[in-house]
């Protein structure tokens, strides 16, 4: 006899875990399936630091930021573990865009202030500033290795069935409210049916989608930030984003804007945003491309005087990118999709979980900018720094 489930979430990374949390705390029946063991490093939701970057001016993203700040606090209360470390976020390199962000955040009640280059250099002497900076004290750091177990634990306490080591090998739509899933695990093969499936499988999304479900094209890339050694262990480091693009005066060999943060015990993380090589999630090399690595060292020598550019540890992560860097949050028949987070999704995780839960239980739609059927003509709202890379998804 085939088990009939209400809602199955496929993919137990950040977005799937947050969706299970949102549904379970609403009293909905939900099963979360994750192909790997807890704390694995094969996807995009591992590691101990992500920037909680606030530098957006698009009203949809700003509203999601405000909601996410509240929801991270809620998860902290429910899980008994604070989720946000308030290091602040500092953006620099694009004063005009920073002004738009300052106005948008101020209108939303999110703190932000402009700081001169001289004042910024005195306050955060590990970073070189050539222009004024935008300081956002409500920003800071998030910890995936803390957040994912928190979402899952609270969801389980509210009745969710959390299953690791279960791989979906077939997903077929049988009707408007009926999806068949074939699962493989150490216990063998089983078949279940669900009224609704939420697909949050990150880089594996395209392989699992039924042929009738069409999404914008997504590119999976292997990104290669570094952890640089600190020169002064007592120095103060905010999270930072630097709008530096190819041809920038003073650093013409830049690959892309740079993001970074202090990872306690590991050093200063810094990386190019979205410049990695195309990859398959099951065939990653986990090694850095040498030319990009050397360019990042050169960047650190000029712009990060607080690090030793010759002392570093390589990191490997993935982005799943849409052409416009906007997310895909939509429902098509009995399939809800959350995908394409383009390296700036983690900060929004609890708000995205609520949106996907709304789509799953019929509570409401997602913002139209995240429609799977939207027309994409390229990046439409801002330079990459305002996308606020947090080096995931």
N, C-alpha and C positions, 0 to 999 in steps of 0.2 A: 504494500500500500504506500502510495506517494504522500509524504507529509505536505500539508497545505499551510503555508505561512502567510502572515499579513504583509510585513515589509522586510525585505532582505537588503542589507547594505553590503556591497561588494567592494572591498578595499578598506583595510583598517588603519590607514595612515591618519593624518591630522583631520582631513575633511570627513572621512567616513566615521571616525571616532566621534567627532563633534555632531554629526548627523544622528548617530545612534544615541548620543547623550540628549540631544534635543527631543527626539521622538520618545525615548524612554521616560524622560522627566515630564512629558505630557501625558503619560499613561498609555502610550501606544505600544503594541507588540512589535518588537524589532529583533532581528538576528543580524549580527555583524560577522562577516566572513573575511579572514585575512590569510593569504597564502603562506606567509612566513611566520616564524616565531616572534614573540615580543622582542622589542629592542633590536630588530634586524637593521642592517645598513644598506639594503639593496634599493630602497626607494628614495623619497625626498623628505621624509619626516623624522630623521634621526639627528643626533648631535645635541649639544647642550646650550647653544645660543642661536637665536634669530633676532634680528632687529625689529622692534615694534616702532616702525617708522610712520610718521604722521604727515609727511610732506605732500599732501594731495590738495587740489583745489576743485576737482570735479565733484559736483554736489552729491552724486550717488556714492562715490567712495568716501567722502567726508561723513555722510550719514552712517555708512557702515563702520567707519572708524569710531564714531561716538558710541554706537551700539556695541562694538567689540570691546571697547574700554570697560563698559559696564559688565559685559558678559565674562570677560577674563576675571573680574572681581567676583562674580557669582560662582564661577568654577572654583576659584580659590577658597571661597567660603564652604562650598559643598565638599570639596576634596580635602580640606584641612591643610592645604599647601598653597601659599601665595604664588601666583603665576607670573607676576610682572616684577622685574627689578628696574627701578626708575633711575637709569643712568642718563636719561635725556638723549635727544637726537640732534645732531648738528648737520645741516646741509649747507653747501657752499659751491660757488662756481657759476651761479646763474641768478644774479640779483633781481632781475625783472620777474622771473618765475617765482622766486622766493617771496616777492611782494604779493603775488596773487595767492600763494599758499597762506601767508600771514593773514590776509583779509578773510579767506575762507575759514580758516581754523578759528580765528577770533569770533567770527559770526556764529560758529557752532559751539562756542564756549570751551574750546580746547586751547590751552595756553601756548603762546608762541611769541618770540621777540627777535628783533633784528639786532645783531651784534657786529660792531666794526671789526675789520680784519685784525687790527692791532689788539683790540680787547679779546678777540677770540684766541689769538696766538698766546696771549698772556694766560688765559684761563685754561686752554687745552694745548699745552706746549708740545705735545707729541704730534701735532698736525700743523702743516704749513698752510696758511690762508693768504691768498692773493686778492680776495674780494671779501665783502661782508658775508656774514653767516646768518642763517636762520636757526635759532635755538628753540627746541620744542621740549620743555621739561617733562611733559606728560608722557613722552615716549621713553623707550628703554629696551630691555631685553626680555625675550621669552625663551623658554626651555622646552624643546620638543620632548626630550627624554623624561620630563616631568609632566608635560601637558597630556600626552597621549594616554599614559596610564591613568591620569586623573579623569579624563573624559570617560574612559572605558570602565573604570571602577564605579563612578557615580551612575553610569548607565546600567551596569550590572545590578547595583543596589536597587535600581528602579525596575528591575525585571528583564533587562536586555540579555539575550544569549550571545556571549562573546566567544567566537571560535577561531583559534589560530591554527595554522598548519592545514588549512582547507583551501584548495585551489579550485576555481571554477573553470571547467574545461569546455563547457557548452552553455550558452544562454540563448533561449529561443522564445519568441513571443507567440503564445497560443491564442490570445484573445485580448480584449480591451483591459481586462483585469486578471490576466493569467500569463505567467512567465514560467517556463521550465528551466531549471538549472541542474546541470550534471556536475557533481562535486567529487574531487579526489582528495583523500587524506591517508594517513597511516592506517586507518581502519578499513580502507577500501574505497569503492565507488558507490555513491548514492545519488538518487534523484529526488529533488524537492520542487515544489511549485510555490509561487508567491503571487500575491495580488499586485504588489508593486516592488520593483527593484531599483535601488539607488546605486548608481555606478560611480564610485569614487576611486578608481583604480590607477590614477596617476598615469605614468608612462605606459601602462598596459591597457589603457582605456580602448584604444583603437582595435586591439586584438579581440576584445570581448564584445564589442558592439554588434548587435544583429545587423545584417545588411540593409534592413529597411530604415535604420536610424542614421541620419546624415548630420555630420558636425562640420564646423569650419576646420580647415586643414591645421594639424598640429605637428610641431617639430619637437622631437626629444633630443636634447643636447646634454653632453657631459661637461659640466662646469668644473673649474679647477682653482678655487681660492687657495690661499696660503695662510698658515698661522706663523706670523713673524715673532721673533723673540723681542721682548720689551727691553729698552735700555735702562729705564728707571721704573722699578716696581712700585714706587709710590706715586707715579704720575696718574692724573685723572683722565680717563678716556670715556667720552660719550660714544654712542653709535654715530656713524657718519655716512654721508653720501656726498660724493663730489661729481659735479657735472663736468666731466672731461671727455671730450669726443675726439676722434681722429682729426689731426690738424690743429689741435688746441695750441695756442701760443705758449711756448715754454715747455710743451711736452707733445710734440707733433706725432709721436709714435703711439699715442694712446689707442687702445682697442675700443674702449667704451667708458661710460661712467663707472665709477668705483664705489663700492660699499664696504663698510667695515665695522668692527666692534671688538671690544675686549672679550675674549673667552677665558674666564678664570682658570688658571692652571695650564693653559695651552698657548697663550699669547694673543697677539692682535690679528684677528682675521681680516683679510682684505681680498677683494676679488673684482675682476671685470664683470660687468652685468651682461649676461646673455651672449657670450661670444664663444661658447664651447662648440666642439665638433658634434655633428650628428651621431647618434648612437642608438642601439637597441637596448632596452632595459635588461635583457638577459645576456647581453654580449659586451658589457662595458669593460674597458681596459683598466679603469681606476688609476691611470697614470696621466701625468700632465703633459701637454704639448709644450716642448721646450721653448719655442719662440715666445709664446704667450707668457710662460713662466718668467723668462728673462726680462720681458717688458714690464711685468708686475714688480720685479725687483728694482728695475730702473725707476718705476713710479715711486716706490717706497723710499728710495734714496732722495728724491726731490721733495715729495709731499708728506712723508711720514718720518720726520726726523727722530721721533721717539722709538723707532724700531731698528733692529739690526737686519738690514736687507739680505745679509748673507747667512743668516741663521733662521731657518724656516722648516715647517712641516707641511707636506702637501695634503690637500683635502680633495675629495671627489664627491660631487653631488649632481643631481639632474634637474633640468628645467623641462617642463612640458609647455611649449609656447604656442600661442595663437598669433596670427599675423598682426593684430592690433594690440596685443598684450592685455586685452580685456578677457575676463573669465567666461566660461560656458556654464550657465546654470539654467537648466530648462527641463521641461517634461515633454516626452513624446510617447503617447499612449501609456503603457504601464511602466515605462522606463524613465527614470529621473537621472540626469547626468550632471555631475560636478567635475569639471576638468579645465585644463588649459590655464593654470594659475601663473605661468609665465614669470616665475621667480619673484613674485611679490604677493603671494597669497597668504602666507602663514599668519601674519598679523590679524587678518580678517577671519581666522578659522571659526570662532564661535558664532559669528554673524552668518557666515556661509552655512554652517550647520543648521541654523534656524531657517534660512531660506530654503535649503534642500528639504528640510522637514516639512515646511509649508507646502512645497510642491508635492511631497509624498502623501501627505494626509489631506490635501485639498484646502488648507487654511488660506492660501494666497499665492499670487504669482511672484516670480522673480523680477527684478528690474529689467526693462526691455533691452538695455545695453548688453545684457548677458545672454540674449536669445541665441539659440543654435542656428536660427535662420537669418541672422542679421547680415546686412551687406557690409563687407569689410573692404575698405580702401586704403588701409594703412593705419599708423598710429594717429589718433585723432584729437588728443587732448593736451599733450605736454611732452617735454623731453623725458628721457628715461629716468632722470633722478626723481621726478615726481611720481613715477611708478613705485619708487621706494623699494628697490630690491632687498629681499631678506634672504636670498640665496636658496630658495626652495621652489619646487613645483614648476 
